Amino acid sequence: MPKEDMDEQSTSTVDAETAQSSSPDPADSQNGKPRVLQRMETVPDIKRDTSGITTQYIGTGIVNLGAFAAGVCVAWSSSALPLLTSGAVEMSTARVVEISSAENMTDIMDVAHPKLTLTSSEASWAASLLCLGSLWGAVPSGLISEYFGRKKTLLYLALPLVISWILVASSPNVYGLYVGRFVGGVAVGAFSVAIPPYVEDIAEKQLLPTLANFYHVHFSCGVLFGYIIGMVENTSWLSVLCASIPISFFIAFIFLPESPAYLVSQGKSNEAKAALRYFRGIDNDIDSEIKGLKEYVLGTPKNRITFKELFTTRATVLGLIVSFGLMIFQQLSGIYPVLFYARKIFETFSISLNPPNAAIILGFCLVSSTYFSTMLLKMLRRRVLLMLSFSLMAVSLGCLAIYYHLKASSLSTSCTWIPLLTLCLYVSLYAAGVGPIPWLMLREIFPPNATRRATAITAGVHWFLAFGATKLYQNLVDMVGPGWTLWHFAVTCVIATIFVYFFVPETKDRTLEDILSEFEGIHKGRKHRHVYEVEAI
């Protein structure tokens, strides 16, 4: 037989076997071989998670490396500013000694032009400009991600972070440091708004509450990492280690697919199916979910609320009042000054541990409490947890203020573990309730067509207040002292408890209709007599 005929016969045999295997044979369909083979064609070879749960967790963990990088930016102030400001205090005497002991002109020139040193006012600007930059990054990032894609927006945010760390490490003057912190803040603010929508797009409904908390957990882990690398005691190496996080984020995130919802909005149905199949596994039917995404995307332009309507509709205005109020009290409770100046605060109270070690313990308490906050949110109602955390935060701050007054009066200086204990309790209570609940409520008190815009505006308010609280903290300490500054934070927490009691609605296990009806003044729990009800004759 000629070779061509043999090839044609073998090809026809393979085609016949393929057609036979793809036919709905009952024997084959019982053991499921054709179904598995057909689905495996649309799934990458590295895919081994048939339910998609593990992939959703891994994908959420990778994208939240951006939140990890944001936490590192916050912790940098606690680790680096003491190194930059301590030299300014001792420069006058240290430089004289070094110059007198220098052997040649080169050594004298090196001493005469020392590394960057900051005053307390410059240090406060270096810390707070991160939050001011976050304001400018948070507000437009949601709209940018809708037009350019979730993945592209998040990937490009790694670039300003790396640039900011280069500026911080190599700046010869304080103004370069300011620019670096501001540029890094733009990325931090954009991450806070752009990461949650991507997680919502890839997560299943039953997993979304857990996966949404990954942002806060990774942010806390970034703070802890920043405190740990602060033991390096070298600002240049500190910046290099910090820059490794956005680089790792870029390398890991580039392999994840684009958001399925965004691909559907761009008319790329096949790519959307492939992306959704990646996150759902081979055991889940994605056709109904793709259909729901298409219906949602087609209806979004018609139902999308404008900024004008956001501030003129009664229900959304009351929702903004609640969200703004929670953010105001969250920031004025002093959490960012504590995280930014943790090491300096411990030095002020002269604790028995070294300040870097105490800051690490503080960061560990923040991480552990944030991790377990998901279980508390499942057990306790939102209002109850908010009031408990605010009131107990006031107690811990009050105890720390009393300890400072006693220490200043030389009445008690032996219990040096009290500042560490009270501050650990303070950050733990914050992470358990006050930290995540205001962000969680944004998805519960606003309708879906208003959530994105309300989140962008609320995030801008959040970062603006964080900037004010961080910048004015040092001024407040200089004016009234650390003790009365702590009393100010404690009183703010008490007022916040009253605000939650009177103005914040309960959202746990309640529908959006019930919450919006409460905003409109309609009490669903009360029985109403309707017009169509008539008495029997």
GUMI-177051 format. One line per 4 residues: their letters; for each residue x, y, z of C-alpha. Coordinates in Angstrom, 2 decimals, always signed. Layout:
BEGIN
A> X:Y:Z; ...
//
This chain:
BEGIN
MPKE> +0.00:+0.00:+0.00; +1.40:+3.48:-0.85; +2.49:+5.71:+1.98; -0.06:+8.44:+1.10
DMDE> -2.92:+5.93:+1.31; -1.64:+4.68:+4.65; -1.53:+8.26:+6.00; -5.04:+8.98:+4.71
QSTS> -6.34:+5.74:+6.24; -4.71:+6.46:+9.63; -6.06:+10.01:+9.57; -9.55:+8.80:+8.78
TVDA> -9.27:+6.21:+11.55; -8.28:+8.90:+14.09; -11.14:+11.15:+12.91; -13.58:+8.28:+13.23
ETAQ> -12.37:+7.50:+16.74; -12.62:+11.19:+17.69; -16.13:+11.43:+16.31; -17.09:+8.24:+18.09
SSSP> -15.65:+9.48:+21.40; -17.46:+12.82:+21.06; -20.82:+11.19:+20.34; -23.24:+10.99:+23.27
DPAD> -22.55:+7.33:+24.02; -24.27:+6.33:+27.30; -21.39:+4.11:+28.28; -18.86:+6.88:+27.86
SQNG> -21.06:+9.54:+29.44; -21.39:+7.48:+32.60; -17.70:+7.51:+33.38; -17.49:+11.12:+32.16
KPRV> -14.42:+10.86:+29.92; -15.66:+12.98:+26.98; -16.91:+15.66:+29.36; -13.57:+15.93:+31.15
LQRM> -11.58:+15.93:+27.91; -13.82:+18.58:+26.39; -13.48:+20.85:+29.42; -9.75:+20.33:+29.77
ETVP> -9.30:+21.88:+26.29; -10.44:+25.26:+27.67; -8.39:+25.08:+30.87; -4.62:+25.71:+31.14
DIKR> -2.43:+22.70:+31.73; -1.37:+24.09:+35.10; -5.01:+24.06:+36.23; -5.59:+21.32:+38.78
DTSG> -8.29:+22.88:+40.95; -11.56:+21.50:+39.55; -13.80:+23.62:+41.80; -11.95:+26.91:+41.33
ITTQ> -11.91:+27.73:+45.06; -8.15:+27.41:+45.46; -7.56:+29.48:+42.35; -9.80:+32.26:+43.67
YIGT> -7.88:+32.31:+46.93; -4.53:+32.37:+45.13; -5.66:+35.07:+42.70; -7.02:+37.20:+45.53
GIVN> -3.79:+36.76:+47.45; -1.70:+37.83:+44.44; -3.73:+40.94:+43.62; -3.67:+41.96:+47.29
LGAF> +0.11:+42.13:+47.17; -0.74:+45.70:+46.22; -2.37:+46.11:+49.64; +0.75:+44.53:+51.15
AAGV> +2.87:+47.14:+49.38; +0.57:+49.89:+50.72; +1.07:+48.64:+54.27; +4.84:+48.71:+53.78
CVAW> +4.59:+52.36:+52.70; +2.74:+53.19:+55.92; +5.23:+51.34:+58.14; +8.23:+53.00:+56.47
SSSA> +7.68:+56.17:+58.51; +7.91:+54.31:+61.80; +11.12:+52.55:+60.76; +12.96:+55.25:+58.76
LPLL> +12.04:+58.61:+60.28; +13.78:+57.93:+63.62; +16.96:+57.21:+61.64; +16.60:+60.41:+59.63
TSGA> +15.67:+62.70:+62.52; +18.12:+61.38:+65.13; +21.07:+62.54:+63.02; +19.69:+66.08:+62.93
VEMS> +19.71:+66.33:+66.70; +23.25:+65.07:+67.15; +24.74:+66.62:+64.03; +26.27:+69.67:+65.68
TARV> +28.52:+67.71:+68.03; +29.03:+64.61:+65.93; +30.23:+66.52:+62.89; +32.80:+68.48:+64.95
VEIS> +34.23:+65.28:+66.40; +34.34:+63.52:+63.03; +35.91:+66.46:+61.22; +38.59:+66.83:+63.89
SAEN> +39.39:+63.12:+63.69; +39.44:+63.00:+59.89; +42.84:+62.16:+58.40; +42.57:+63.79:+54.99
MTDI> +40.50:+66.21:+52.95; +38.36:+63.43:+51.43; +37.19:+62.33:+54.84; +36.46:+65.93:+55.78
MDVA> +34.34:+66.41:+52.63; +32.38:+63.23:+53.38; +31.60:+64.47:+56.87; +30.84:+68.00:+55.73
HPKL> +28.11:+66.67:+53.41; +26.31:+64.12:+55.57; +23.31:+62.05:+54.58; +19.82:+63.51:+54.55
TLTS> +18.59:+64.59:+57.98; +15.13:+65.90:+58.84; +13.62:+68.13:+61.46; +10.44:+67.06:+63.22
SEAS> +8.33:+69.27:+60.93; +9.96:+67.85:+57.79; +9.49:+64.33:+59.14; +5.76:+64.96:+59.62
WAAS> +5.51:+66.11:+56.00; +7.43:+63.04:+54.80; +4.97:+60.81:+56.65; +1.73:+62.59:+55.78
LLCL> +2.39:+63.29:+52.09; +1.81:+59.59:+51.45; -1.84:+60.11:+52.48; -2.16:+63.30:+50.41
GSLW> -0.93:+61.41:+47.36; -3.40:+58.63:+48.14; -6.21:+61.17:+47.88; -5.25:+61.96:+44.29
GAVP> -4.89:+58.28:+43.44; -8.09:+57.00:+45.04; -10.70:+59.23:+43.40; -9.97:+58.63:+39.67
SGLI> -8.71:+55.03:+39.85; -12.19:+53.50:+39.77; -13.09:+55.31:+36.55; -9.68:+54.56:+35.02
SEYF> -10.08:+50.83:+35.68; -13.49:+50.84:+33.99; -12.03:+52.24:+30.76; -8.57:+50.65:+30.64
GRKK> -9.28:+47.41:+32.46; -8.78:+46.20:+36.01; -5.60:+44.25:+35.26; -3.85:+46.97:+33.26
TLLY> -4.62:+49.59:+35.88; -3.30:+47.45:+38.72; -0.19:+46.41:+36.81; +0.74:+49.98:+35.95
LALP> +0.41:+51.00:+39.61; +3.56:+49.04:+40.40; +5.60:+51.57:+38.37; +4.98:+54.67:+40.55
LVIS> +5.67:+52.61:+43.67; +9.08:+51.51:+42.38; +9.86:+55.07:+41.26; +8.87:+56.39:+44.68
WILV> +11.26:+54.03:+46.47; +14.07:+55.02:+44.10; +13.45:+58.67:+44.93; +13.28:+57.97:+48.65
ASSP> +16.53:+56.00:+48.58; +18.55:+58.36:+46.39; +17.17:+61.83:+47.08; +19.91:+64.27:+48.14
NVYG> +17.44:+66.69:+49.75; +14.12:+66.66:+51.53; +12.15:+67.78:+48.48; +13.02:+64.63:+46.56
LYVG> +11.85:+62.66:+49.58; +8.56:+64.59:+49.52; +8.04:+63.81:+45.84; +8.83:+60.14:+46.37
RFVG> +6.35:+59.82:+49.22; +3.65:+61.67:+47.27; +4.12:+59.50:+44.16; +4.00:+56.36:+46.28
GVAV> +0.83:+57.65:+47.90; -0.86:+57.95:+44.50; -0.34:+54.22:+43.98; -1.45:+53.39:+47.54
GAFS> -4.72:+55.29:+47.13; -5.36:+53.77:+43.71; -4.79:+50.27:+45.11; -7.38:+50.88:+47.83
VAIP> -10.07:+51.53:+45.20; -8.95:+49.32:+42.28; -8.27:+46.05:+44.15; -11.78:+45.39:+45.60
PYVE> -13.60:+45.49:+42.21; -11.20:+42.92:+40.76; -11.80:+40.64:+43.74; -15.56:+41.07:+43.38
DIAE> -15.35:+40.13:+39.70; -13.42:+36.88:+40.26; -15.00:+35.70:+43.53; -18.11:+33.59:+43.94
KQLL> -20.85:+35.07:+46.10; -20.36:+32.64:+48.98; -16.61:+33.34:+49.05; -16.77:+37.13:+48.57
PTLA> -17.07:+38.12:+52.29; -13.92:+36.15:+53.11; -11.95:+37.18:+50.03; -12.91:+40.84:+50.47
NFYH> -11.19:+40.81:+53.87; -7.91:+39.83:+52.20; -7.21:+43.52:+51.51; -7.18:+44.41:+55.20
VHFS> -5.20:+41.28:+56.11; -2.53:+41.96:+53.48; -2.38:+45.64:+54.41; -1.74:+44.65:+58.03
CGVL> +0.86:+42.11:+56.95; +2.58:+44.87:+54.98; +2.70:+47.02:+58.10; +4.22:+44.13:+60.06
FGYI> +6.77:+43.50:+57.29; +7.72:+47.18:+57.32; +8.29:+47.04:+61.07; +10.41:+43.88:+60.74
IGMV> +12.71:+45.23:+58.03; +13.07:+48.37:+60.14; +15.60:+46.41:+62.17; +18.03:+46.89:+59.26
ENTS> +18.77:+50.39:+60.62; +19.74:+51.61:+57.14; +17.39:+53.79:+55.11; +18.86:+52.82:+51.72
WLSV> +18.50:+49.09:+52.29; +15.10:+49.72:+53.82; +13.93:+51.33:+50.57; +15.40:+48.49:+48.49
LCAS> +13.50:+45.90:+50.52; +10.32:+47.94:+50.23; +10.74:+48.21:+46.44; +10.89:+44.42:+46.14
IPIS> +7.18:+44.15:+47.01; +5.71:+46.03:+43.99; +8.19:+44.22:+41.74; +6.98:+40.87:+43.09
FFIA> +3.39:+42.01:+42.64; +4.00:+42.88:+38.99; +5.72:+39.57:+38.22; +3.01:+37.47:+39.91
FIFL> -0.05:+39.42:+38.78; +0.94:+39.55:+35.11; +0.04:+35.85:+34.77; -3.53:+36.27:+36.02
PESP> -6.32:+36.92:+33.49; -8.27:+40.13:+33.12; -11.52:+40.65:+35.00; -14.35:+38.67:+33.31
AYLV> -16.79:+41.56:+33.86; -14.49:+44.00:+32.07; -13.97:+41.58:+29.15; -17.73:+41.22:+28.77
SQGK> -18.11:+45.01:+28.77; -15.61:+45.17:+25.88; -17.50:+42.55:+23.89; -14.78:+39.88:+24.31
SNEA> -17.07:+36.98:+25.18; -14.62:+34.19:+24.43; -11.87:+35.75:+26.52; -14.39:+36.40:+29.30
KAAL> -15.41:+32.75:+29.30; -11.78:+31.62:+29.42; -11.05:+34.00:+32.32; -14.15:+32.93:+34.23
RYFR> -13.36:+29.27:+33.57; -9.90:+29.88:+35.04; -11.43:+31.10:+38.31; -14.36:+28.64:+38.43
GIDN> -12.64:+25.37:+37.55; -13.91:+22.58:+35.31; -16.70:+21.42:+37.61; -18.76:+24.63:+37.48
DIDS> -21.14:+25.70:+34.75; -20.25:+29.26:+33.74; -22.89:+29.78:+31.04; -25.47:+31.16:+33.44
EIKG> -22.89:+33.43:+35.08; -21.72:+34.75:+31.72; -25.35:+35.43:+30.81; -25.84:+37.33:+34.07
LKEY> -22.68:+39.37:+33.42; -23.90:+40.32:+29.96; -27.27:+41.42:+31.32; -25.57:+43.43:+34.05
VLGT> -23.14:+45.09:+31.63; -25.92:+45.96:+29.18; -28.01:+47.48:+31.97; -25.16:+49.37:+33.66
PKNR> -25.06:+52.40:+31.31; -28.82:+52.87:+31.71; -28.88:+52.56:+35.50; -25.51:+54.16:+36.32
ITFK> -25.96:+56.98:+38.78; -24.18:+60.29:+38.24; -22.28:+62.26:+40.86; -25.07:+64.83:+40.84
ELFT> -27.69:+62.17:+41.55; -25.44:+60.72:+44.24; -25.62:+64.00:+46.16; -29.30:+64.75:+45.46
TRAT> -31.07:+61.43:+46.14; -32.17:+61.13:+49.77; -31.12:+57.50:+50.24; -27.63:+57.99:+48.76
VLGL> -27.11:+61.27:+50.63; -27.89:+59.56:+53.94; -25.60:+56.71:+52.92; -22.81:+59.21:+52.27
IVSF> -23.42:+60.83:+55.66; -23.04:+57.45:+57.35; -19.95:+56.46:+55.37; -18.31:+59.89:+55.75
GLMI> -19.07:+59.92:+59.47; -17.51:+56.50:+59.98; -14.40:+57.53:+58.05; -14.11:+60.76:+60.03
FQQL> -14.19:+58.99:+63.38; -12.02:+56.15:+62.08; -9.22:+58.57:+61.21; -9.65:+61.00:+64.11
SGIY> -9.33:+58.07:+66.50; -5.59:+58.28:+65.76; -4.87:+54.96:+64.07; -2.58:+56.33:+61.34
PVLF> -0.49:+58.49:+63.71; +0.03:+55.37:+65.84; +1.05:+53.26:+62.83; +3.21:+56.01:+61.27
YARK> +4.98:+56.94:+64.51; +4.89:+53.63:+66.42; +8.62:+53.51:+67.08; +8.75:+57.16:+68.17
IFET> +5.76:+56.67:+70.49; +7.48:+53.75:+72.18; +10.61:+55.85:+72.60; +8.50:+58.59:+74.22
FSIS> +7.11:+56.17:+76.80; +10.50:+54.54:+77.47; +9.27:+50.96:+77.36; +11.43:+48.09:+78.52
LNPP> +11.70:+46.55:+75.03; +13.64:+48.07:+72.19; +11.30:+50.27:+70.09; +11.78:+48.19:+66.89
NAAI> +10.85:+44.99:+68.74; +7.83:+46.66:+70.33; +6.70:+47.87:+66.90; +6.92:+44.30:+65.59
ILGF> +4.72:+43.08:+68.44; +2.26:+45.87:+67.63; +2.21:+44.84:+63.97; +1.66:+41.21:+64.90
CLVS> -1.39:+42.17:+66.99; -2.73:+44.17:+64.05; -2.34:+41.21:+61.67; -3.87:+38.61:+63.99
STYF> -6.87:+40.78:+64.85; -7.51:+41.60:+61.19; -7.37:+37.90:+60.34; -9.92:+36.96:+62.99
STML> -12.20:+39.91:+62.24; -13.99:+37.83:+59.59; -15.28:+35.45:+62.26; -16.37:+38.34:+64.47
LKML> -18.27:+39.89:+61.57; -20.15:+36.62:+61.13; -21.07:+36.36:+64.82; -21.78:+39.97:+65.85
RRRV> -23.89:+42.68:+64.29; -22.17:+45.60:+62.64; -23.44:+48.28:+65.04; -22.62:+46.21:+68.13
LLML> -19.07:+45.52:+66.95; -18.54:+49.17:+66.02; -19.73:+50.47:+69.39; -17.69:+47.88:+71.28
SFSL> -14.50:+48.60:+69.37; -14.88:+52.40:+69.59; -15.66:+52.37:+73.32; -12.85:+49.95:+74.21
MAVS> -10.43:+51.92:+72.06; -11.36:+54.98:+74.14; -10.62:+53.03:+77.33; -7.20:+51.86:+76.09
LGCL> -6.23:+55.37:+74.96; -7.42:+56.81:+78.26; -5.30:+54.32:+80.21; -2.27:+55.22:+78.12
AIYY> -2.89:+58.94:+78.70; -3.17:+58.40:+82.47; +0.07:+56.42:+82.42; +1.81:+59.27:+80.60
HLKA> +0.61:+61.84:+83.15; +1.76:+59.63:+86.01; +5.12:+59.12:+84.33; +5.50:+62.86:+83.70
SSLS> +4.74:+63.49:+87.39; +7.31:+60.85:+88.44; +4.59:+58.99:+90.33; +4.98:+55.71:+88.47
TSCT> +7.69:+54.61:+86.04; +8.11:+50.93:+86.85; +5.27:+49.42:+84.73; +6.90:+50.03:+81.37
WIPL> +4.82:+47.23:+79.78; +1.61:+49.31:+80.04; +2.22:+51.40:+76.85; +2.86:+48.27:+74.79
LTLC> -0.19:+46.47:+76.21; -2.58:+49.39:+75.73; -1.40:+50.15:+72.19; -1.63:+46.47:+71.21
LYVS> -5.17:+46.41:+72.59; -5.94:+49.62:+70.71; -4.80:+48.37:+67.29; -6.44:+44.98:+67.87
LYAA> -9.80:+46.60:+68.58; -9.39:+48.83:+65.54; -8.60:+45.88:+63.28; -11.53:+43.87:+64.63
GVGP> -14.24:+46.44:+63.94; -13.46:+50.08:+63.20; -11.04:+49.24:+60.38; -12.98:+46.87:+58.09
IPWL> -16.65:+47.68:+58.82; -16.82:+51.15:+57.17; -15.44:+49.64:+53.96; -17.76:+46.64:+54.23
MLRE> -20.81:+48.86:+54.67; -20.12:+50.60:+51.37; -21.40:+47.48:+49.59; -24.39:+47.21:+51.93
IFPP> -25.88:+50.70:+52.19; -25.60:+51.77:+48.54; -27.39:+50.30:+45.50; -25.12:+48.50:+42.99
NATR> -25.30:+51.35:+40.47; -23.95:+53.81:+43.06; -21.38:+51.67:+44.90; -18.37:+52.40:+42.69
RATA> -18.75:+56.18:+42.72; -19.61:+56.25:+46.43; -16.53:+54.13:+47.16; -14.26:+56.46:+45.19
ITAG> -15.56:+59.56:+47.01; -15.45:+57.88:+50.42; -11.90:+56.67:+49.79; -10.91:+60.22:+48.93
VHWF> -12.41:+61.45:+52.21; -10.62:+58.64:+54.04; -7.18:+59.57:+52.70; -7.73:+63.32:+53.14
LAFG> -8.58:+62.76:+56.81; -5.61:+60.42:+57.15; -3.36:+63.17:+55.78; -4.76:+65.73:+58.22
ATKL> -4.54:+63.44:+61.23; -0.98:+62.36:+60.42; +0.32:+65.84:+59.62; -1.30:+67.59:+62.59
YQNL> -0.34:+64.87:+65.08; +3.16:+66.25:+65.59; +1.80:+69.81:+65.85; -0.72:+68.66:+68.45
VDMV> +1.98:+66.88:+70.45; +4.16:+70.01:+70.37; +1.26:+72.19:+71.52; -0.38:+70.13:+74.29
GPGW> +1.94:+67.16:+74.81; +1.47:+63.42:+74.16; -0.89:+62.92:+77.11; -3.54:+65.43:+76.04
TLWH> -3.18:+64.27:+72.44; -4.15:+60.78:+73.58; -7.11:+62.24:+75.49; -8.21:+63.94:+72.26
FAVT> -8.22:+60.57:+70.46; -10.08:+58.94:+73.36; -12.83:+61.57:+73.40; -13.20:+61.19:+69.63
CVIA> -13.82:+57.46:+70.12; -16.53:+58.22:+72.70; -18.27:+60.61:+70.31; -17.97:+57.96:+67.58
TIFV> -19.81:+55.45:+69.78; -22.68:+57.93:+70.16; -22.72:+58.56:+66.40; -22.96:+54.84:+65.64
YFFV> -25.79:+54.39:+68.14; -27.98:+57.13:+66.68; -27.11:+57.30:+62.98; -25.61:+54.05:+61.67
PETK> -28.14:+51.42:+60.55; -27.70:+47.71:+61.10; -26.82:+45.98:+57.81; -26.08:+42.40:+58.84
DRTL> -28.68:+39.90:+57.52; -30.74:+42.71:+56.01; -31.62:+43.35:+52.42; -30.70:+46.51:+50.56
EDIL> -34.41:+47.31:+50.24; -34.84:+47.31:+54.02; -31.78:+49.54:+54.53; -32.84:+52.03:+51.86
SEFE> -36.36:+52.04:+53.28; -34.93:+52.91:+56.69; -33.04:+55.77:+55.09; -36.30:+56.95:+53.54
GIHK> -38.00:+56.88:+56.93; -40.09:+53.75:+56.29; -39.97:+51.24:+59.14; -40.52:+47.82:+57.67
GRKH> -40.81:+46.19:+61.05; -43.95:+48.17:+61.87; -47.28:+46.91:+60.61; -49.03:+49.35:+58.30
RHVY> -52.69:+49.53:+57.32; -52.97:+49.78:+53.58; -55.61:+51.58:+51.55; -56.98:+48.42:+49.98
EVEA> -57.77:+46.86:+53.39; -61.50:+47.20:+54.21; -63.42:+46.01:+57.18; -65.85:+43.19:+56.76
I> -69.47:+44.30:+56.93
//
